[in-house]
């Protein structure tokens, strides 16, 4: 585990409101309780419970959204979540969040995202790169920090954003999110995600907005096959998304299709096990995809809700499937190929991993 922490890592599937620290959530809930907006004793045990079925997770998100959806809190949680990932030696983070409208707080989807940007700007424990300057001096290798060291030197994290469409949204709301994402491309937004309760909403509702995103060159990732729904899985694969998340409930035919299409899969082992979408780690589809050399990325999904970290996900995969340090490092490094940020960032990440590898080799 210690080694997994020291290794540089890339996080491509993390939901902002699922990655909040328990301590922050409890503090905010207590404050709302004092104001009489919620009954704290009713929600405390809900926040602290860690094993919950998938349907219960979405009830918890409704509660979290009541607690967090105002500008100041969105800024705070964004800052903390980035600092936590940086602490875990994540060097590139694609953070996804659903832009929310909340009339009672004077919040629009745009102002929600401004609060997120404010959170990114207010990070101070680590240097943040959140929108790449073309032709930036990539020879400035010196400030790329040594990512296999124990933290005395300053750190840098690349942060990019994906805007999520919630499956409860209408076709119009989905389109509004895509338009906002396009407007924010020069402010770190690199793609679109479709997420939310998988038993809610219909694929055709989101398709026009997702097609539009694709046409505009905005990469799309889809939560796909989190519950059994072969028709939807087929339709999603036909759409040719740039990546998919989960892929838990695929049948033979869908695996075949996915492997032929070589669509990278964001794997969230702890999330899948905690929500009982997958019975246990040893039967997780990571093993089959890894053995078939299918593109995959280990991710946290909701590190706050499932009490995990990216290092823990690597440690879990390593201990369950007997993968050594070199295999773990290669897996982490391969994720570079699947990020949505530009080639300049990919080149810089390759340098970071090359430096880390040299250090690793010199230690053995
Ligand atoms: C599907 C999920 C999810 O966007 O408010 N979300 N959607 N499956 C999952 N697996 C457990 N985990 C999180 O973050 C919270 C939102 O992310 C989606 C849900 O829509 C949830 O409301 P944001 O920052």
Boltz pocket constraint, residues with backbone or C-beta under 6 A from the ligand:
constraints:
  - pocket:
      binder: B
      contacts: [[A, 15], [A, 16], [A, 17], [A, 18], [A, 57], [A, 61], [A, 62], [A, 96], [A, 97], [A, 98], [A, 99], [A, 164], [A, 166], [A, 167], [A, 195], [A, 196], [A, 197], [A, 198], [A, 223], [A, 226], [A, 271], [A, 275], [A, 301], [A, 302]]
      max_distance: 6.0
